[in-house]
Amino acid sequence: MRGKTENLKDEVYRQMFRLEESRPGAEMSLALALLRAWLACGLKRENCEERRWLKTLSPICLAMIEAATRAEARHSPARGENSGIY
């Protein structure tokens, strides 16, 4: 399990860097990496360290995703009335 946890951490960090570099699709990739990490962590008591890591890192990642999404919206051309996110 330790190897899998390290792989998930690596994936989250890689996606954070991709988002910082403004790579296309990085927001969704980071959100999915976080979701995979949370699902892998599960509810087992032996995963307390991983849960602490996720509880610390998740708000940072979500703030990064929100900021990137807002920046993208500011820099994209004006959209029609029916092109919003529902």
N, C-alpha and C positions, 0 to 999 in steps of 0.2 A: 504493500500500500504506500510505503514511503516514496518509492519511485514515481508512482502515479501522482501523488500529491505534488512532488517537485515539478513534474511535467505540467500540471495544471497551473501552478504558480508561474512557471516560465511562459506559458501561453498567455496568461493575463498580462504579465509585464511586457511581452512582445506586442500585444495589441495596444497597450498604453502608448508605447513608442510609435506605433503606426499612426495612432490618432494624433500624437504630437507633431508628426510629419505631414499631417493633413492628407493621408492616403485615402483614396475612395473606399467607402464601405467600412472604414475603421470603426465607426460608431457601433454598427451592428455587430461586428466581429468582437469588439470588447464586451458588449452586453452578453453575447452568447458565451464567451469565455468565462465571464463571471457566473453565469447561470450554470455552466458545466461544473465549475468549482464548487458552487453551493450544493448542487445535486450530489457530487462525489463526496462532499463532507458529510452529508446526511445528518442524522440525529445521534450518532454514536458518541459516547462520552470520550472515547480515546482520540477523537478528532478535535479536542478543545483548542489546541494550538492553532490548527487550521481555521477554526471558527473565529478565533480572535483576529487572525490575520485578515480574514474576509470581512469581518465587522469593521476593521480599521480601513481597509483598502476600498471597499465598495462605495462609501460616500465620495471618496476622491474620484473614483472612476465615473460615477454618475454625474458629478459636477463637470468633469472633462467632457463627457458625452453631451450634456446640456449646453456647455459653452460652444462646442464645435457645431452643434445643430443651430444655435442662434447666429453664430458667425456665418455659417453657410446661408442661412435665410437672409441675412443682411447683404450678402454679396451676390445673391442670385437675382436675375432680372425679375421685374414685377410679374406676378402671376395673375391669371384670371380668377374670377370668383369661384369657380368650381375646381380649382387645383389644390385646395388646402388639404390638410391631413384630418381625417375624420376618425 
